[in-house]
Amino acid sequence: MYLTRQLEHKAIAAAKKPDASAAASANQAWQTRRPLYRDLWNQKRDAFRSETVTANQSSPRLLWRSVNLLLGRGRVPASDAITVDQFHRFFTDKLDAVCAATVGGPPLTSSAAPTVFFVFLLP
């Protein structure tokens, strides 16, 4: 992962410089490394899951506990301290307060974001 992140940072930094060939080269190095990292990540995840199930196969209770944890079950339930209606009312009131505070303000202005970074999102 460390090498992949380094290459990503180098590609982003190179894209900010005027040398297009250096940016393309850095981007290519990063894009080449990403699938290798993803494959390694998947192998490690699958090995961990397999080892966890194998280690607990002698006890059905532990096996089900492990499977539930691997599937993300058994998380702490949502708090009953606040209702959905209270949650909704909080954000509605917040939005109303922002609108009321900015009703007489100047119109919104925005500027175009740099498009250099979006080159890295293409395959």
Residue pairs with C-beta under 8 A, 6 or more apart in sequence:
1 37
1 41
3 33
3 37
4 30
4 33
4 34
4 36
4 37
7 26
7 29
7 30
7 33
8 30
8 120
10 26
10 29
10 30
11 23
11 26
11 27
11 29
11 30
11 120
12 117
12 120
13 26
14 22
14 23
14 25
14 26
14 27
15 23
15 26
15 27
15 116
15 117
15 119
15 120
16 116
17 23
23 119
27 119
27 120
30 120
31 120
31 123
49 70
52 66
52 70
53 63
53 66
53 67
53 70
55 66
56 62
56 63
56 65
56 66
57 63
65 74
68 74
